[in-house]
Amino acid sequence: MAHGKHSHTSDSYQLDAGLWLRGRNALAFIALISWVASIAGYFINPDRFFQSWLFAFLLCMFIPLGSMFFNQVGYLTGAAWSVPMRRIAENIMITIPLGFLLFLPVLAGIHNLYLWSHADLVAKDAILHGKAGWLNPNAFSIRAFIYIAIWSLWSWRIYANSTKQDKTKSIDQMHAMSRWSAPGLLLTFLSVTLASFDWSMSLDPHWYSTIFGLYCFAGGGLSFIAVWTLICLALRDRNVLANTIRIEHYHDLGKWLFAMVIFWAYIAFSQYLLIWYANIPEETIWYRNRFEGSWSWVSAAILFGHFIIPFFVLLPRAAKRSPAMLRFMAWWLLFFQALDWYWQVMPNFNRGGIAIHWLDFATVLAVGSAMGLLFWNRMKAHALLPVGDPRFEQGLEFQNI
C-alpha cells in the first residue's frame, strides 16, 4: 500500500495545501477580529470581560478534555471503528497545552470572579473561612497549573506515540499509548473533577455537589462528540476522506451523540434529585438562583433542548445514518451545551435573569479560534489518519450490525 493512499479508496491521507491555507486564513481572520474585540471589551467593561472569558474558556477547554478521555478509552479497549477518525480526535486533544495561555485572563480576573479571593469577605464568613485552606488565590493558581500540566503531558505523550506509529507501523507504540492511558484515565477524572470545582462550582463558594465534576465532564464529552462529528462532515463536504469515513462510522458517531445525551441527562437529574430531596439550603440555593426571572426559561430550554428533543430525534437508526441530521443535531447539542455552561457561570453575577452581552460571543470566538488554529496546524503536520495502527484496515472495513 502506498503511503497516503488506501487501495480501496481514492482518498488522500494528506490535507490539500490550498484547502489548509483557506482554512488557516479564515481562522486567522476570526481570531484577529475576536481578539481585538475581546481586548477592547476588557477596557470598556472589565468585570463583564472576565465573566465572559471564563464562560468561553470552560466551553472550549472541556472539548479537548472530552477528546482525551475518548482517545484513552479507545487505546485501552482496542476499538477499531474509530481508527479512521482517530487522528482528527487526537488533533483536537493536542490543543490542551494552549490552556496555559488561555487561562491567564481567568487568573488576572480572580478578584472579579471569585468571592473567596477577597480576604475581607472570608474573614466575615464562617463557611468561606473554613474553605480558605483550599480556596485561596495562590493554591488556586498552583492547582490550575498542575491540572493543565498533567493534561498536556499525557496528551502529548499519547499524540507523539500515535504520530510516530505512522512511520514505524510498530505495535510497540500501541502498547505505549495503552500504558499511558491506564493511569491517564484515573488522573483525568480526578483532575477534571477538581478543576470543575475550582473554576465553576466555587463561583458560588457556599454551594457544593459531589457529582458536579462528572456533570461538567459529561458535558465536555458530549460537546467533543459534536465537534468531532462536525469536523468529519465538513471534511466530507470538501471531498476529504469522503470514501474513508463512511456512513458506518457516522452511524457510530450518532450512537455516541445519543449515548452522551442520555448520560449527561442522567448525571444532571441525579444531581438535581439528590439536592431536591435533601432540601439543604446550602445546596438548593444554586438551583433557586437558576429558577428566578428569565433564568427559569433558560433552565426549561436546557431540559428540552439538551435532552428531551435530541433523545427522540436521535433514537431512530435512520437519524444516526443521515449526515444531514447528524450535522443538525451536532450543532444543536453544541449550542445547548454552550447554554449549559452559560447557565452555570452567569447566574452568579446576574441573579435577576439572563443578560446577554456582545463579549459573550467575542470571547467564545477568541478562545475557539485560537484552539482552532492550533488544531488546523496539526491537521497539516501529519497524515489525516493513523496509517500505522495495526487496526487501521479493520477500522476501514467496519460495519454496523
Kinemage of the C-alpha trace (Angstrom):
@kinemage 1
@onewidth
@group {chain A} dominant
@subgroup {mainchain}
@vectorlist {calphas} color= white
{ca met a 1} P 0.000 0.000 0.000
{ca ala a 2} L 1.492 3.332 -0.996
{ca his a 3} L 1.810 5.945 1.727
{ca gly a 4} L -1.070 8.447 1.576
{ca lys a 5} L -3.422 6.157 -0.408
{ca his a 6} L -5.650 3.308 0.551
{ca ser a 7} L -6.062 0.570 -2.013
{ca his a 8} L -9.851 0.532 -1.593
{ca thr a 9} L -10.416 4.274 -1.929
{ca ser a 10} L -9.249 7.275 -3.879
{ca asp a 11} L -8.833 9.408 -0.760
{ca ser a 12} L -5.640 11.255 0.016
{ca tyr a 13} L -4.452 10.976 3.570
{ca gln a 14} L -2.731 14.341 3.435
{ca leu a 15} L -4.576 17.657 3.619
{ca asp a 16} L -4.567 19.648 0.383
{ca ala a 17} L -2.320 22.701 0.727
{ca gly a 18} L -4.880 25.037 -0.811
{ca leu a 19} L -7.642 23.847 1.498
{ca trp a 20} L -5.377 24.157 4.515
{ca leu a 21} L -4.382 27.702 3.539
{ca arg a 22} L -8.013 28.784 3.102
{ca gly a 23} L -8.922 27.276 6.457
{ca arg a 24} L -5.926 28.909 8.136
{ca asn a 25} L -6.793 32.315 6.680
{ca ala a 26} L -10.443 32.063 7.758
{ca leu a 27} L -9.485 31.076 11.309
{ca ala a 28} L -6.814 33.796 11.472
{ca phe a 29} L -9.344 36.426 10.363
{ca ile a 30} L -11.836 35.309 13.023
{ca ala a 31} L -9.047 35.279 15.612
{ca leu a 32} L -7.907 38.800 14.708
{ca ile a 33} L -11.387 40.317 14.916
{ca ser a 34} L -12.444 38.459 18.056
{ca trp a 35} L -9.211 39.053 19.983
{ca val a 36} L -9.273 42.764 19.173
{ca ala a 37} L -12.929 42.905 20.241
{ca ser a 38} L -12.191 40.986 23.456
{ca ile a 39} L -9.258 43.240 24.363
{ca ala a 40} L -11.421 46.294 23.707
{ca gly a 41} L -14.134 44.752 25.867
{ca tyr a 42} L -11.664 44.377 28.711
{ca phe a 43} L -11.019 48.125 28.759
{ca ile a 44} L -14.703 49.005 28.315
{ca asn a 45} L -16.154 46.616 30.898
{ca pro a 46} L -13.515 44.534 32.728
{ca asp a 47} L -15.995 42.749 35.017
{ca arg a 48} L -18.061 41.505 32.113
{ca phe a 49} L -14.936 40.609 30.142
{ca phe a 50} L -13.727 38.254 32.878
{ca gln a 51} L -17.172 36.672 33.260
{ca ser a 52} L -17.485 36.084 29.517
{ca trp a 53} L -13.899 34.844 29.249
{ca leu a 54} L -14.444 32.258 31.986
{ca phe a 55} L -17.569 31.018 30.200
{ca ala a 56} L -15.687 30.796 26.883
{ca phe a 57} L -12.697 29.065 28.481
{ca leu a 58} L -14.846 26.402 30.157
{ca leu a 59} L -16.844 25.766 26.985
{ca cys a 60} L -13.789 25.363 24.756
{ca met a 61} L -11.359 23.720 27.209
{ca phe a 62} L -13.658 20.838 28.070
{ca ile a 63} L -13.886 19.823 24.391
{ca pro a 64} L -10.248 18.586 24.115
{ca leu a 65} L -10.597 17.113 27.617
{ca gly a 66} L -13.519 15.076 26.296
{ca ser a 67} L -11.328 14.078 23.371
{ca met a 68} L -8.537 12.910 25.666
{ca phe a 69} L -10.991 10.729 27.575
{ca phe a 70} L -12.371 9.101 24.409
{ca asn a 71} L -8.918 8.580 22.940
{ca gln a 72} L -7.646 6.904 26.099
{ca val a 73} L -10.698 4.643 26.237
{ca gly a 74} L -10.125 3.755 22.571
{ca tyr a 75} L -6.490 2.803 23.161
{ca leu a 76} L -7.333 0.678 26.210
{ca thr a 77} L -10.267 -1.165 24.632
{ca gly a 78} L -8.618 -1.693 21.235
{ca ala a 79} L -11.557 -0.055 19.440
{ca ala a 80} L -11.256 -0.385 15.657
{ca trp a 81} L -14.334 1.529 14.460
{ca ser a 82} L -12.871 4.916 15.429
{ca val a 83} L -9.384 4.408 13.965
{ca pro a 84} L -10.138 6.152 10.616
{ca met a 85} L -11.315 9.229 12.558
{ca arg a 86} L -8.901 8.979 15.471
{ca arg a 87} L -6.257 11.396 14.199
{ca ile a 88} L -8.871 14.143 13.997
{ca ala a 89} L -9.746 13.461 17.640
{ca glu a 90} L -6.050 13.441 18.556
{ca asn a 91} L -5.575 16.792 16.841
{ca ile a 92} L -8.423 18.167 18.977
{ca met a 93} L -6.819 16.684 22.094
{ca ile a 94} L -3.427 18.229 21.405
{ca thr a 95} L -4.865 21.758 21.761
{ca ile a 96} L -4.895 21.243 25.550
{ca pro a 97} L -1.446 22.874 26.165
{ca leu a 98} L -2.884 26.140 24.839
{ca gly a 99} L -4.831 26.194 28.097
{ca phe a 100} L -1.738 27.624 29.834
{ca leu a 101} L -2.161 30.825 27.819
{ca leu a 102} L -5.948 30.895 27.722
{ca phe a 103} L -6.252 30.551 31.493
{ca leu a 104} L -4.183 33.683 32.179
{ca pro a 105} L -7.187 36.060 31.882
{ca val a 106} L -9.022 33.925 34.471
{ca leu a 107} L -6.086 34.336 36.852
{ca ala a 108} L -5.953 38.057 36.100
{ca gly a 109} L -9.648 38.388 36.920
{ca ile a 110} L -9.680 36.178 40.007
{ca his a 111} L -10.852 39.038 42.262
{ca asn a 112} L -13.567 39.974 39.769
{ca leu a 113} L -14.900 36.421 39.586
{ca tyr a 114} L -14.463 34.633 42.907
{ca leu a 115} L -15.793 35.892 46.261
{ca trp a 116} L -13.383 33.648 48.165
{ca ser a 117} L -10.431 35.635 46.754
{ca his a 118} L -11.325 38.647 48.934
{ca ala a 119} L -9.717 38.346 52.354
{ca asp a 120} L -12.134 40.804 53.985
{ca leu a 121} L -15.154 38.730 52.898
{ca val a 122} L -13.531 35.478 54.011
{ca ala a 123} L -12.861 36.944 57.453
{ca lys a 124} L -16.570 37.733 57.900
{ca asp a 125} L -17.929 34.433 56.547
{ca ala a 126} L -17.500 31.230 58.555
{ca ile a 127} L -18.095 28.972 55.523
{ca leu a 128} L -15.563 30.801 53.367
{ca his a 129} L -13.104 30.841 56.245
{ca gly a 130} L -13.479 27.072 56.606
{ca lys a 131} L -12.712 26.576 52.905
{ca ala a 132} L -9.835 29.066 52.795
{ca gly a 133} L -7.202 26.334 53.007
{ca trp a 134} L -8.286 25.191 49.534
{ca leu a 135} L -9.936 28.277 48.087
{ca asn a 136} L -7.246 30.934 48.092
{ca pro a 137} L -5.573 32.689 45.136
{ca asn a 138} L -2.145 31.056 45.479
{ca ala a 139} L -3.443 27.492 45.795
{ca phe a 140} L -5.981 28.116 43.016
{ca ser a 141} L -3.227 29.274 40.627
{ca ile a 142} L -0.870 26.413 41.505
{ca arg a 143} L -3.594 23.796 41.078
{ca ala a 144} L -4.620 25.235 37.701
{ca phe a 145} L -1.021 24.934 36.507
{ca ile a 146} L -0.854 21.329 37.764
{ca tyr a 147} L -4.141 20.373 36.074
{ca ile a 148} L -3.131 21.757 32.685
{ca ala a 149} L 0.398 20.339 33.028
{ca ile a 150} L -0.960 16.829 33.656
{ca trp a 151} L -3.364 17.053 30.725
{ca ser a 152} L -0.658 18.483 28.457
{ca leu a 153} L 1.894 15.818 29.372
{ca trp a 154} L -0.498 12.923 28.838
{ca ser a 155} L -1.982 14.280 25.633
{ca trp a 156} L 1.452 14.999 24.165
{ca arg a 157} L 2.931 11.597 25.033
{ca ile a 158} L -0.058 9.804 23.539
{ca tyr a 159} L -0.026 12.033 20.460
{ca ala a 160} L 3.718 11.574 19.975
{ca asn a 161} L 3.383 7.786 20.046
{ca ser a 162} L 0.460 7.837 17.626
{ca thr a 163} L 2.225 10.005 15.045
{ca lys a 164} L 5.446 8.019 15.447
{ca gln a 165} L 3.499 4.871 14.634
{ca asp a 166} L 2.665 6.329 11.198
{ca lys a 167} L 6.299 5.693 10.261
{ca thr a 168} L 7.276 2.710 12.378
{ca lys a 169} L 3.986 0.773 11.953
{ca ser a 170} L 5.033 -0.976 15.147
{ca ile a 171} L 2.743 -2.456 17.763
{ca asp a 172} L 5.104 -1.011 20.397
{ca gln a 173} L 3.502 2.424 20.060
{ca met a 174} L 0.046 0.913 20.536
{ca his a 175} L 1.216 -0.671 23.790
{ca ala a 176} L 2.834 2.614 24.848
{ca met a 177} L -0.420 4.513 24.274
{ca ser a 178} L -2.262 1.934 26.383
{ca arg a 179} L 0.304 2.204 29.175
{ca trp a 180} L -0.105 5.971 29.265
{ca ser a 181} L -3.890 5.744 29.023
{ca ala a 182} L -4.475 3.447 32.013
{ca pro a 183} L -3.201 5.860 34.700
{ca gly a 184} L -4.214 8.740 32.436
{ca leu a 185} L -7.908 7.912 32.757
{ca leu a 186} L -7.708 7.975 36.540
{ca leu a 187} L -5.725 11.213 36.580
{ca thr a 188} L -8.072 12.774 34.031
{ca phe a 189} L -11.167 12.039 36.106
{ca leu a 190} L -9.576 13.264 39.336
{ca ser a 191} L -8.075 16.425 37.870
{ca val a 192} L -11.165 17.358 35.823
{ca thr a 193} L -13.321 16.906 38.930
{ca leu a 194} L -11.076 19.237 40.919
{ca ala a 195} L -10.841 21.735 38.054
{ca ser a 196} L -14.640 21.784 37.751
{ca phe a 197} L -14.877 22.534 41.462
{ca asp a 198} L -12.233 25.273 41.308
{ca trp a 199} L -13.247 27.007 38.115
{ca ser a 200} L -17.031 26.725 38.042
{ca met a 201} L -18.544 25.467 41.300
{ca ser a 202} L -16.529 27.841 43.510
{ca leu a 203} L -18.171 30.818 41.782
{ca asp a 204} L -20.806 30.177 44.438
{ca pro a 205} L -18.470 29.085 47.264
{ca his a 206} L -21.303 28.283 49.691
{ca trp a 207} L -22.698 25.646 47.333
{ca tyr a 208} L -21.419 22.112 46.850
{ca ser a 209} L -22.282 18.996 44.880
{ca thr a 210} L -20.303 15.762 44.939
{ca ile a 211} L -21.362 14.884 41.386
{ca phe a 212} L -20.570 18.257 39.824
{ca gly a 213} L -17.231 17.234 38.290
{ca leu a 214} L -18.825 14.344 36.437
{ca tyr a 215} L -21.629 16.636 35.294
{ca cys a 216} L -19.097 19.015 33.731
{ca phe a 217} L -17.088 16.150 32.220
{ca ala a 218} L -20.237 14.627 30.702
{ca gly a 219} L -20.944 17.951 29.006
{ca gly a 220} L -17.369 18.109 27.737
{ca gly a 221} L -17.638 14.604 26.309
{ca leu a 222} L -20.876 15.453 24.546
{ca ser a 223} L -19.506 18.672 23.074
{ca phe a 224} L -16.405 16.808 21.868
{ca ile a 225} L -18.501 14.209 20.009
{ca ala a 226} L -20.498 17.056 18.431
{ca val a 227} L -17.340 18.893 17.313
{ca trp a 228} L -15.744 15.647 16.082
{ca thr a 229} L -18.840 14.914 14.001
{ca leu a 230} L -18.960 18.426 12.554
{ca ile a 231} L -15.278 18.363 11.545
{ca cys a 232} L -15.654 14.977 9.822
{ca leu a 233} L -18.734 16.219 7.959
{ca ala a 234} L -17.020 19.478 6.969
{ca leu a 235} L -14.118 17.494 5.507
{ca arg a 236} L -16.609 15.219 3.720
{ca asp a 237} L -18.225 18.283 2.106
{ca arg a 238} L -14.805 19.164 0.674
{ca asn a 239} L -14.202 15.610 -0.533
{ca val a 240} L -11.583 14.930 2.140
{ca leu a 241} L -11.715 11.328 3.432
{ca ala a 242} L -15.199 11.119 1.900
{ca asn a 243} L -14.690 7.466 0.930
{ca thr a 244} L -12.729 6.517 4.045
{ca ile a 245} L -15.015 7.848 6.792
{ca arg a 246} L -18.170 6.098 5.652
{ca ile a 247} L -21.778 6.087 6.772
{ca glu a 248} L -20.942 3.214 9.127
{ca his a 249} L -18.582 5.494 11.048
{ca tyr a 250} L -21.127 8.312 11.139
{ca his a 251} L -23.643 5.813 12.470
{ca asp a 252} L -21.366 5.165 15.441
{ca leu a 253} L -20.814 8.882 15.966
{ca gly a 254} L -24.594 9.182 16.069
{ca lys a 255} L -24.713 6.408 18.662
{ca trp a 256} L -22.206 8.266 20.781
{ca leu a 257} L -24.146 11.515 20.479
{ca phe a 258} L -27.261 9.661 21.607
{ca ala a 259} L -25.425 7.899 24.447
{ca met a 260} L -23.864 11.110 25.740
{ca val a 261} L -27.231 12.889 25.670
{ca ile a 262} L -28.600 10.159 27.945
{ca phe a 263} L -25.532 10.080 30.191
{ca trp a 264} L -25.486 13.867 30.619
{ca ala a 265} L -29.200 13.839 31.445
{ca tyr a 266} L -28.723 11.011 33.954
{ca ile a 267} L -25.981 12.895 35.787
{ca ala a 268} L -27.915 16.194 35.647
{ca phe a 269} L -31.070 14.567 37.006
{ca ser a 270} L -29.154 12.678 39.690
{ca gln a 271} L -27.584 15.909 40.939
{ca tyr a 272} L -30.938 17.698 40.957
{ca leu a 273} L -32.803 14.817 42.635
{ca leu a 274} L -30.256 14.405 45.430
{ca ile a 275} L -30.300 18.120 46.171
{ca trp a 276} L -34.097 18.356 45.904
{ca tyr a 277} L -34.974 15.625 48.372
{ca ala a 278} L -32.201 16.542 50.837
{ca asn a 279} L -33.596 20.111 50.832
{ca ile a 280} L -30.492 21.615 52.456
{ca pro a 281} L -30.421 25.426 51.992
{ca glu a 282} L -26.706 25.487 51.125
{ca glu a 283} L -27.415 23.114 48.230
{ca thr a 284} L -30.821 24.258 46.983
{ca ile a 285} L -29.806 27.914 46.625
{ca trp a 286} L -27.851 27.096 43.447
{ca tyr a 287} L -30.986 25.870 41.687
{ca arg a 288} L -33.152 28.587 43.186
{ca asn a 289} L -30.923 31.232 41.602
{ca arg a 290} L -31.474 29.494 38.260
{ca phe a 291} L -35.249 29.350 38.606
{ca glu a 292} L -35.686 33.084 39.144
{ca gly a 293} L -36.520 35.644 36.476
{ca ser a 294} L -35.650 34.753 32.896
{ca trp a 295} L -33.194 32.104 34.126
{ca ser a 296} L -36.213 29.839 34.620
{ca trp a 297} L -36.768 29.923 30.855
{ca val a 298} L -33.127 29.008 30.280
{ca ser a 299} L -33.494 26.093 32.719
{ca ala a 300} L -36.554 24.856 30.818
{ca ala a 301} L -34.780 25.307 27.472
{ca ile a 302} L -31.855 23.176 28.668
{ca leu a 303} L -34.218 20.418 29.811
{ca phe a 304} L -35.968 20.209 26.452
{ca gly a 305} L -33.108 21.200 24.145
{ca his a 306} L -30.331 19.238 25.831
{ca phe a 307} L -32.259 16.049 26.498
{ca ile a 308} L -35.908 15.548 25.547
{ca ile a 309} L -35.802 16.742 21.918
{ca pro a 310} L -32.399 15.204 20.947
{ca phe a 311} L -33.381 11.946 22.688
{ca phe a 312} L -36.364 11.397 20.403
{ca val a 313} L -34.657 12.813 17.290
{ca leu a 314} L -31.567 10.589 17.607
{ca leu a 315} L -33.421 7.481 18.746
{ca pro a 316} L -34.203 6.054 15.247
{ca arg a 317} L -31.469 4.231 13.356
{ca ala a 318} L -32.160 6.311 10.240
{ca ala a 319} L -31.312 9.559 12.037
{ca lys a 320} L -27.910 8.235 13.065
{ca arg a 321} L -27.155 7.258 9.467
{ca ser a 322} L -28.150 10.617 7.978
{ca pro a 323} L -25.239 13.082 7.592
{ca ala a 324} L -27.692 15.980 7.336
{ca met a 325} L -29.470 15.016 10.544
{ca leu a 326} L -26.183 14.385 12.372
{ca arg a 327} L -24.898 17.799 11.311
{ca phe a 328} L -28.064 19.493 12.544
{ca met a 329} L -28.085 17.643 15.870
{ca ala a 330} L -24.356 18.200 16.441
{ca trp a 331} L -24.833 21.954 16.068
{ca trp a 332} L -27.989 21.782 18.167
{ca leu a 333} L -26.273 19.950 21.041
{ca leu a 334} L -23.186 22.141 20.862
{ca phe a 335} L -25.428 25.196 21.242
{ca phe a 336} L -27.243 23.746 24.232
{ca gln a 337} L -24.008 22.646 25.866
{ca ala a 338} L -22.784 26.228 25.471
{ca leu a 339} L -26.052 27.373 27.035
{ca asp a 340} L -25.472 24.930 29.892
{ca trp a 341} L -22.039 26.428 30.634
{ca tyr a 342} L -23.591 29.906 30.425
{ca trp a 343} L -26.275 28.745 32.877
{ca gln a 344} L -23.549 27.564 35.239
{ca val a 345} L -21.488 30.759 35.170
{ca met a 346} L -23.678 33.811 34.613
{ca pro a 347} L -26.394 33.485 37.300
{ca asn a 348} L -23.620 34.039 39.846
{ca phe a 349} L -23.308 37.592 38.516
{ca asn a 350} L -26.793 38.319 37.104
{ca arg a 351} L -29.255 36.907 39.619
{ca gly a 352} L -32.396 38.520 38.179
{ca gly a 353} L -32.211 36.952 34.746
{ca ile a 354} L -30.178 36.390 31.627
{ca ala a 355} L -28.313 39.433 30.310
{ca ile a 356} L -26.582 38.604 27.030
{ca his a 357} L -23.578 40.761 26.151
{ca trp a 358} L -21.567 41.014 22.928
{ca leu a 359} L -18.464 39.971 24.865
{ca asp a 360} L -20.047 36.544 25.366
{ca phe a 361} L -19.723 35.963 21.628
{ca ala a 362} L -16.388 37.740 21.149
{ca thr a 363} L -14.638 35.688 23.842
{ca val a 364} L -16.011 32.362 22.563
{ca leu a 365} L -14.717 33.208 19.100
{ca ala a 366} L -11.367 34.339 20.526
{ca val a 367} L -10.770 31.190 22.565
{ca gly a 368} L -12.270 28.906 19.912
{ca ser a 369} L -10.291 30.401 17.032
{ca ala a 370} L -7.006 30.157 18.969
{ca met a 371} L -7.619 26.472 19.627
{ca gly a 372} L -8.884 26.070 16.064
{ca leu a 373} L -5.644 27.461 14.618
{ca leu a 374} L -3.570 25.008 16.647
{ca phe a 375} L -5.859 22.151 15.613
{ca trp a 376} L -5.651 23.150 11.951
{ca asn a 377} L -1.868 23.364 12.102
{ca arg a 378} L -1.744 19.796 13.455
{ca met a 379} L -4.003 18.645 10.603
{ca lys a 380} L -1.257 19.614 8.145
{ca ala a 381} L 1.660 18.309 10.193
{ca his a 382} L 0.794 14.587 9.941
{ca ala a 383} L -1.315 12.125 7.982
{ca leu a 384} L -5.060 12.612 8.441
{ca leu a 385} L -5.379 9.028 9.638
{ca pro a 386} L -3.213 6.832 11.914
{ca val a 387} L -1.968 4.779 8.964
{ca gly a 388} L 0.477 2.770 11.090
{ca asp a 389} L -2.125 1.429 13.511
{ca pro a 390} L -2.457 -2.395 13.266
{ca arg a 391} L -6.256 -1.962 13.407
{ca phe a 392} L -6.290 0.506 10.534
{ca glu a 393} L -7.621 -1.887 7.885
{ca gln a 394} L -10.156 -3.312 10.325
{ca gly a 395} L -11.396 0.199 11.019
{ca leu a 396} L -11.752 0.944 7.310
{ca glu a 397} L -13.911 -2.153 6.793
{ca phe a 398} L -16.025 -1.618 9.907
{ca gln a 399} L -19.743 -2.463 9.555
{ca asn a 400} L -22.642 -1.815 11.913
{ca ile a 401} L -24.911 -4.756 12.578
